[in-house]
Amino acid sequence: MGFLTWHITRPLGQRLIAAGIGLTVMAFNAQAQTSPQATQEINSLLDFIEHSECRFVRNGSEYHGPQARAHLQKKLEYLEEEDKVNSAEDFIELAATQSSKSGLAYEVRCPAGIQPANLWLKTELQRQRQLH
């Protein structure tokens, strides 16, 4: 049955329900997407992590930038599937602050010293925003 035939032969109530379902799905899909600005900021932070000379410390083990990026990218993808990331701050707080398995805080070991990963990334995010 074509759309026009369905549209003409179905009662108004069924057509309104179908339209409502369609609008709900469209609204949900629009809501589930991270804004372009947030996506750009998160990608910039991931690039920063990957190319940093600092070592990312997770559960007592040190990881080079590319390994740290891959891990955080994986966490980000999961969080995006759950519609939990709407900003770079969400990414930092939910993916880059602590291990979801052990609860231990992530750290970075840089030539200048050791600091919490979330503070390191928040500082970098502020720096990047000042440049734009």
Secondary structure, DSSP 8 states (H G I E B T S, - for coil): --HHHHHHHS-HHHHHHHHHHHHHHHHHHHHTS--HHHHHHHHHHHHHHHH-SSEEEETTEEE-HHHHHHHHHHHHHHHHHTT--SSHHHHHHHHSSB-TTT--B-EEEETTEEEEHHHHHHHHHHHHHHH-
